Amino acid sequence: MPVTKRKRCLSCGNCFECDQCFAACPEQAIIKLGPGRGYNYKYDICTGCGVCFEQCPCHAIEMIPEPATAVSEQIA
């Protein structure tokens, strides 16, 4: 257990594959790639709810706002 806790302390900002984001995602938009390979994200089905971000104990997930859609017409 001490090794696990030490690894956790030294992993701030680095994913150590605890699976909390994977388990918390309500849309199943996170795919586990296997031990040591991390995760992949299905951005097309992600709703941006931020549950994965909130569950990550080492803050390895960064939420980035989507760019605003350009307005093709101006209303006068």
C-alpha positions as CSV (number, residue, x, y, z in Angstrom):
1,M,0.0,0.0,0.0
2,P,2.8,2.6,0.7
3,V,4.1,2.2,-2.8
4,T,0.6,2.9,-4.2
5,K,0.2,6.0,-2.1
6,R,3.7,7.2,-3.0
7,K,2.9,6.7,-6.7
8,R,-0.3,8.6,-6.3
9,C,1.5,11.6,-4.7
10,L,4.1,11.7,-7.4
11,S,1.5,11.5,-10.2
12,C,-0.1,14.9,-9.9
13,G,-1.2,15.8,-13.4
14,N,-0.2,12.3,-14.7
15,C,-2.8,9.5,-15.2
16,F,-2.0,6.4,-13.3
17,E,-5.0,4.5,-14.7
18,C,-7.2,4.3,-11.5
19,D,-10.3,3.9,-13.7
20,Q,-12.4,6.5,-11.9
21,C,-13.0,8.5,-15.0
22,F,-13.8,5.3,-17.0
23,A,-16.3,4.2,-14.4
24,A,-17.9,7.6,-13.9
25,C,-18.6,8.5,-17.5
26,P,-22.4,8.4,-18.0
27,E,-22.1,8.3,-21.8
28,Q,-19.4,5.6,-21.9
29,A,-17.2,7.9,-24.0
30,I,-14.0,6.7,-22.4
31,I,-12.3,3.6,-23.7
32,K,-9.8,1.7,-21.6
33,L,-6.9,0.7,-23.9
34,G,-5.2,-1.7,-21.4
35,P,-2.6,-1.7,-18.7
36,G,0.0,1.0,-19.4
37,R,-1.8,2.2,-22.5
38,G,-4.2,4.8,-20.9
39,Y,-7.5,5.7,-22.3
40,N,-9.0,7.0,-25.5
41,Y,-12.0,9.4,-25.7
42,K,-14.9,9.3,-28.0
43,Y,-15.4,13.0,-28.5
44,D,-18.4,12.5,-30.8
45,I,-20.5,11.1,-28.0
46,C,-19.0,13.0,-25.1
47,T,-21.5,15.6,-23.8
48,G,-18.9,17.6,-21.9
49,C,-20.6,17.1,-18.5
50,G,-17.2,17.1,-16.7
51,V,-17.9,14.1,-14.5
52,C,-14.6,12.4,-15.6
53,F,-12.7,15.7,-14.8
54,E,-14.3,15.8,-11.3
55,Q,-13.5,12.2,-10.6
56,C,-9.9,12.3,-11.6
57,P,-7.8,12.3,-8.3
58,C,-4.6,13.5,-10.0
59,H,-6.1,16.2,-12.3
60,A,-4.9,14.5,-15.4
61,I,-8.0,15.5,-17.5
62,E,-8.2,19.0,-18.8
63,M,-11.6,20.3,-20.0
64,I,-11.3,22.6,-23.0
65,P,-14.3,24.6,-24.3
66,E,-15.4,23.8,-27.8
67,P,-14.8,26.7,-30.3
68,A,-17.9,28.8,-30.9
69,T,-19.6,28.1,-34.2
70,A,-19.2,31.0,-36.6
71,V,-22.4,32.9,-37.4
72,S,-22.9,32.9,-41.1
73,E,-25.5,35.7,-41.1
74,Q,-25.7,38.9,-39.2
75,I,-29.1,40.0,-38.1
76,A,-29.6,43.7,-38.7
